[in-house]
Amino acid sequence: MNRFKLLALAALISMALAVGARSVLAEDAPAAGWTYSATAGGGFSFTSYQDWQAGGTDSNALTANLAGEAKYVNGKFSLANTLKLAYGLTKVKDQDARKSDDRFDFSMLASYQISGPLSGYVRGSLQTAMTASYLYYDPRVDAVFLDGRDTEYNVKKVKIADGFQPLNLDEGIGLQFAAFIVAGVPEEGKDETPPDKHHLLFFAGAGARQLVCDDYYKESDDAATPAKEFALIDDYTDFGPEVSMDLRVTVSDTALLTSLAKGFYGADNEFWKATWETTLSLGITKAIGFSLTALMDYDELVFEDPQWKTAGLLTLTYQLF
C-alpha cells in the first residue's frame, strides 16, 4: 500500500482547512462553537424449526452500527466531521457465518459562506470495509489468481480483500449552492444548533480520487475453463471535475429522508465514479426505529456495472450524547 499517498492527502486537507480558518478569523467572526452527537444501535433475529410442516430454514442475524458527528460553527465558517460504522453477520442453517454489512465511512466538509446561498467548500472522505471480504461458491471451485498468488483447490470461499482494503479516498474543493435550507427548531433548554429540518445543497468543483490497495481481487472468469480466475485490481490516483447533491427532508416528527449523490470524472484515466445513497429512517418509539437504505456504487476502473445494495433494519438505538 502506498503510504505516501495517504500522507500527501492528509497534508492537503490540513492546509486547506488552515486557509479557511484564517479567512474567518480575519473578519473577526463570533466565538467558535462545537456541537457533538452520537448514536449506537443494533439488532438481532433468529429463526429455528423442528418438525415444521410448512418448512423453513434456520437462520440468525446480528447487526450493529455507530454514527457520530462533530460540528464547528464560527460565523460564516463551518466544519462538519461525520463517522459511520456498521457491521452485520448472518448465518443460515449449517453454513459459516457471513457478513451482511461492513462499513467504515469518515467524511469532512468545511464551508465558508461567500454571499447568500453561495459558499466555498473543501471536503474529504474515506470509505472501506473493516474486515476481510469473501466470495462464496456452491459447489466448490478451484481459484486461480492471475498475478501469481497460489492456486486454491476445492474451496467454498475465496478472499478478495483484507480488512481496510481497498481504501476509497476522495477530496474536493469548489462552490456550494443552497437551493433551500429550512432551519430546525432548538429544543427547549438547549442552546445547541439543531440539524436542518430540510435542505437541498448542490456542489461543483475540482476533485481527486484514489483507490489504495495491494490485495484486492475481482472475478475475471473464463467460461471455457472449469476454474474461477481472479485478477488483482490496481490502485490509482486521478483528478477531474466533481458534482454532488445533498438532500434532507424531515417528513414528520418521526420520519427522515436523506439522499447523497456524488459524481466524478477522472481526466487522466478517463473513467466515471459515482455513488448514491438514500435512507428513510422511521422512529417507532424513542429507542426503536426502522431504516431502509439503498446504495449504488459505480467505479468504471474496477467493475463494468454499478453495484447495488438495499437493506432494511429494525434497530434498538441509544443516544450516546
C-alpha positions in Angstrom: 0.0 0.0 0.0 1.4 3.4 -0.9 1.6 5.3 2.4 3.0 8.4 0.7 -0.4 9.0 -0.9 -2.2 8.9 2.4 0.3 11.4 4.0 0.0 13.7 1.0 -3.8 13.6 1.2 -3.7 14.4 5.0 -1.3 17.3 4.4 -3.5 18.7 1.5 -6.7 18.6 3.7 -4.9 20.2 6.7 -3.5 23.1 4.6 -6.9 23.8 3.0 -8.6 23.8 6.4 -6.0 26.1 7.8 -6.5 28.6 4.9 -10.3 28.5 5.5 -9.9 29.1 9.3 -7.6 32.1 8.8 -10.1 33.7 6.4 -12.8 33.6 9.1 -10.6 34.9 11.8 -9.6 37.8 9.6 -13.2 39.0 9.6 -13.3 38.9 13.4 -16.0 36.2 13.4 -18.0 35.4 16.5 -16.7 33.0 19.1 -16.4 29.4 17.8 -18.8 26.7 19.0 -18.7 22.9 18.8 -21.7 20.5 18.9 -21.4 16.8 19.2 -23.9 13.9 18.6 -23.6 10.1 18.6 -26.0 7.2 18.4 -25.4 3.5 18.7 -27.8 0.8 17.5 -28.1 -2.9 16.9 -30.5 -5.7 16.1 -30.7 -9.5 16.4 -33.0 -12.0 14.9 -33.2 -15.8 14.8 -35.5 -18.4 13.3 -35.4 -22.1 14.3 -37.6 -25.0 13.0 -38.2 -28.5 14.2 -40.8 -30.8 12.5 -42.4 -27.7 11.0 -44.8 -28.9 8.3 -44.7 -25.6 6.3 -40.9 -25.9 6.0 -38.2 -23.3 6.6 -34.5 -22.7 7.1 -32.8 -22.0 10.5 -31.1 -18.6 10.4 -29.6 -16.0 12.7 -28.7 -12.4 12.0 -26.8 -9.8 14.1 -26.2 -6.1 13.2 -24.5 -3.2 15.0 -24.0 0.4 14.0 -22.5 3.7 15.3 -22.9 7.2 13.9 -21.3 10.3 15.2 -20.9 14.0 14.2 -18.7 16.8 15.5 -19.7 20.2 14.1 -17.9 23.5 14.5 -19.5 26.9 13.6 -17.8 30.3 13.7 -19.7 33.0 11.8 -19.7 32.2 8.1 -17.3 29.2 8.6 -18.5 25.7 9.5 -16.7 22.4 9.7 -18.6 19.1 10.0 -16.9 15.7 10.7 -19.0 12.5 10.5 -18.2 8.9 11.2 -20.4 5.9 10.4 -19.5 2.4 11.4 -21.7 -0.7 10.6 -21.2 -4.4 10.9 -23.6 -7.3 10.4 -23.4 -11.1 10.4 -25.9 -13.7 9.1 -25.8 -17.5 9.5 -28.1 -19.7 7.5 -28.6 -23.4 8.6 -25.1 -25.1 8.8 -23.3 -22.5 6.7 -20.4 -20.5 8.1 -21.4 -17.1 9.4 -21.1 -14.5 6.7 -21.0 -10.7 7.0 -24.1 -8.9 5.7 -22.7 -5.4 6.3 -19.2 -3.9 6.9 -18.6 -0.2 6.7 -16.2 2.4 7.8 -17.1 5.8 6.5 -15.4 9.1 7.6 -16.1 12.4 5.9 -15.2 16.1 6.5 -16.8 19.2 5.0 -15.5 22.7 5.6 -17.5 25.6 4.1 -17.4 29.4 4.1 -20.4 31.5 3.1 -19.4 33.9 0.3 -22.8 35.5 -0.3 -26.3 34.5 0.3 -26.8 30.8 -0.8 -23.3 30.6 -2.3 -20.4 29.1 -0.3 -16.9 27.8 -0.9 -16.2 24.3 0.3 -13.3 21.9 1.0 -14.1 18.3 1.7 -12.6 14.8 2.0 -13.8 11.3 2.8 -12.6 7.7 3.3 -14.7 4.6 2.8 -13.6 1.0 3.4 -14.5 -2.3 5.0 -13.2 -3.2 8.4 -12.7 -7.0 7.9 -11.7 -9.4 5.2 -14.2 -9.8 2.3 -15.0 -13.2 0.6 -16.9 -14.6 -2.4 -18.8 -17.9 -1.7 -19.3 -20.8 -4.1 -21.5 -23.9 -4.1 -20.4 -26.3 -5.4 -16.7 -25.8 -4.5 -14.3 -24.4 -7.1 -10.6 -24.1 -7.9 -9.4 -20.5 -7.7 -6.7 -19.4 -10.0 -5.1 -16.0 -9.3 -3.7 -14.2 -12.4 -1.0 -12.3 -10.5 0.8 -15.3 -9.2 -0.9 -15.9 -5.8 -1.1 -19.6 -5.1 -4.0 -21.5 -6.6 -6.6 -22.6 -4.1 -8.2 -26.0 -4.8 -11.7 -27.2 -4.0 -12.7 -24.2 -1.9 -16.1 -22.8 -1.0 -14.9 -19.3 -0.3 -12.3 -17.0 -1.8 -10.8 -14.0 0.0 -10.9 -11.0 -2.3 -9.7 -8.3 0.1 -8.1 -7.9 3.5 -9.6 -5.7 6.2 -9.3 -2.0 5.4 -8.7 -2.8 1.7 -9.3 -1.1 -0.5 -9.3 2.4 0.8 -11.6 4.6 -1.3 -10.4 8.2 -0.8 -11.9 11.3 -2.4 -11.2 15.0 -1.9 -12.7 18.2 -3.5 -12.7 21.9 -3.5 -15.3 24.2 -5.1 -18.6 26.0 -4.7 -21.7 25.0 -2.8 -25.2 26.4 -3.7 -28.1 26.1 -1.2 -31.3 25.7 -3.2 -33.2 25.9 0.1 -32.5 25.5 3.8 -35.2 25.3 6.5 -33.6 25.5 9.9 -34.6 23.2 12.7 -36.2 24.4 15.9 -34.0 24.4 19.0 -35.1 22.1 21.8 -36.3 23.8 25.0 -33.5 24.2 27.5 -30.8 23.6 24.9 -28.7 26.3 23.2 -27.2 23.9 20.6 -27.9 24.5 16.9 -30.2 21.7 15.7 -29.8 20.0 12.3 -31.5 21.5 9.3 -35.2 20.4 9.1 -34.9 20.4 5.3 -32.2 21.3 2.8 -31.1 20.8 -0.8 -27.4 21.5 -1.5 -25.5 21.3 -4.7 -21.7 21.1 -5.0 -19.5 21.6 -8.1 -15.7 21.8 -8.2 -12.4 20.1 -8.8 -11.9 16.7 -7.2 -9.4 13.9 -6.7 -10.0 10.1 -6.2 -7.7 7.4 -5.0 -8.1 3.7 -4.8 -5.4 2.4 -2.4 -4.9 -1.3 -2.2 -2.4 -4.1 -2.5 -4.6 -7.2 -2.1 -7.9 -6.6 -3.8 -9.3 -9.0 -6.5 -12.2 -9.3 -8.8 -13.6 -12.4 -10.5 -12.4 -12.4 -14.1 -13.7 -15.8 -15.1 -13.1 -17.5 -18.4 -16.2 -19.6 -19.2 -14.1 -22.1 -21.1 -12.2 -23.2 -18.0 -13.7 -25.1 -15.0 -11.6 -23.0 -12.5 -12.5 -19.5 -11.3 -10.0 -16.8 -12.3 -9.3 -13.7 -10.2 -7.4 -10.6 -11.3 -5.6 -8.2 -9.0 -7.1 -4.7 -9.1 -4.6 -1.9 -9.4 -4.7 1.2 -7.3 -5.0 4.6 -9.0 -5.0 8.4 -8.4 -6.9 10.7 -10.7 -8.1 14.3 -10.8 -11.1 15.9 -12.5 -14.4 17.7 -12.1 -16.9 16.6 -9.4 -20.5 17.3 -8.7 -22.8 16.2 -5.8 -26.2 16.7 -4.3 -27.2 16.6 -0.6 -30.9 16.3 0.2 -32.5 16.2 3.7 -36.3 16.1 4.2 -37.9 15.8 7.6 -41.1 14.0 6.6 -42.6 14.1 10.1 -41.5 14.3 13.7 -40.5 10.6 13.4 -39.5 10.2 9.8 -36.4 11.5 8.0 -35.3 11.1 4.3 -31.7 11.7 3.3 -30.1 11.3 -0.1 -26.5 12.0 -1.1 -25.2 11.6 -4.6 -21.7 12.2 -5.9 -20.2 12.0 -9.4 -16.6 12.3 -10.6 -14.8 12.1 -13.9 -11.2 11.1 -13.9 -9.5 13.0 -16.6 -6.2 11.0 -16.7 -7.7 7.5 -16.7 -10.9 8.6 -18.5 -13.4 7.0 -16.1 -16.5 7.7 -14.2 -17.0 7.1 -10.5 -20.4 7.7 -8.8 -22.1 6.9 -5.5 -25.7 7.4 -4.4 -27.1 6.6 -1.0 -30.7 7.2 0.1 -32.1 6.4 3.5 -35.5 6.6 5.0 -35.5 6.5 8.8 -38.6 5.9 10.9 -38.8 6.3 14.7 -41.3 3.8 16.1 -40.5 4.8 19.7 -37.7 6.9 21.2 -35.4 3.9 21.3 -36.8 1.6 18.5 -36.6 2.6 14.8 -36.6 1.2 11.3 -34.4 2.3 8.4 -34.5 1.4 4.7 -31.3 2.2 2.7 -30.5 1.9 -1.0 -26.8 2.3 -2.0 -25.4 2.4 -5.5 -21.6 2.3 -6.1 -20.0 2.6 -9.5 -16.3 2.7 -10.4 -15.6 2.2 -14.1 -12.0 1.2 -13.5 -13.0 -1.6 -11.1 -16.3 -3.0 -12.2 -18.2 -2.7 -15.5 -21.6 -2.4 -13.9 -23.0 -0.4 -10.9 -23.2 -2.3 -7.6 -26.4 -2.1 -5.7 -27.2 -2.9 -2.1 -30.6 -2.5 -0.4 -31.1 -3.0 3.4 -33.9 -2.8 5.8 -33.1 -2.7 9.5 -35.1 -2.7 12.7 -32.9 -1.4 15.5 -32.7 -0.6 19.1 -31.0 2.8 19.2 -29.3 4.6 22.1 -28.4 8.3 22.0 -24.9 8.5 23.5 -24.8 12.3 23.6 
